[in-house]
């Protein structure tokens, strides 16, 4: 299905933003997950084969695409940056890209406060902000992570290790993480334990709470990369003992690349994690900038940013925020518990059936993430069969197949995968 401008207009793009979004207004009914007449038909990608590659990138909903087209139309026709200029309500809303509302929606999703949420460019950028702000190497401390942490994150720590940082990497055991292995390497000098909540390798839902308890007993803090879980599995940063977290929006948050969130617990802001980059505005208190300077104030005036916004430097994607307002509203209406409950039988089915046709699983049984990964006996033949059946999954690491499902998938999809490879 091609999303050309005519399709958008035929779909009601000229309607108001409020009626399209229904953000917090209950104007759009909760979706019926996996039902061809509801959530499934919201994703045009379904018309072009079976897509189970959401761990790489999640397609956007038709409704989200329409809102982004509206934003593009605003930029072309009504773009305004002057608060005093008379403009339509839609234009004023798009001018701010609803960023405050988006922070509220994301904070609610992970049981945080909006004041604990900053925007950044990517998950990896968020983790770098935390590590740089903690000054770990300068304090003589160490970082503990593991080999199921995202590879870009491990690259980050290996580069820091080359420059003298004490980095300790716990190895998985049969593709699982044992908290006891962390107990042996976390000590009083550990400043940060860096984890991935849901592994991009095999979908392992890590025992974050157990590891966080060990870290906190030793005075360390916990960072979690939550990109492969947020929007697909319930996340409660308080209950899980997560002090810092980051995630981009282009996976189960159904958004775009280049737009991400950073969570920093409120009582750690500016103290445990200090801002290392800065950007905002200043005022001038001397002529010719002002006619009557105030002698009680300095010549250049500024107000330091407060709360999590102190970690934001420069602009983030406005269209990314507009996209997230619609996508997060959908996720809240659906409910993350319901999204997880929908995905679990699909991955359970694959866990049961794929080994029968020679595809050994490296994902633990009973794991409740939307990802299941299997060893592939003949990668080239699997690639040929998947292409022929028009089924997209991830093939990588030489002999691994990662299958990642979402709200647009159903039982027919996973059965089609097994049939294509059998």
Secondary structure, 3 states (H helix, E strand, C coil): CCCCHHHHHHCCCCCCHHHHHCCCCCCCCCCCCCCCCCHHHHCHHHHHCEECECCCCCCCCHHHHHHHHHHHHHHHHCCCCCCCCCCCHHHHHHHHCCHHHHHHHHHHHHCCCHHHEEEECCHHHHHHHHHHHHCCCCCCCEEEEECCCCHHHHHHHHHHHHCCCEEEEECCECCECCHHHHHCCCCCCEEEEEEECECCCCCCECCHHHHHHHHHHCCCEEEEECCCCECCECCCHHHHCCCEEEEECCCCCCCCCCCEEEEECHHHECCCECCCCCCCCCEECCCCCCCCCCCCCCCEECCCCCHHHHHCCCCCCHHHHHHHHHHHHHHHHHCHHHHHHHHHHHHHHHHHHHHHHCCCECCCCCCCCCEEEEECCCHHHHHHHHHHHCEECEEECCCEEEEECCCCCCHHHHHHHHHHHC
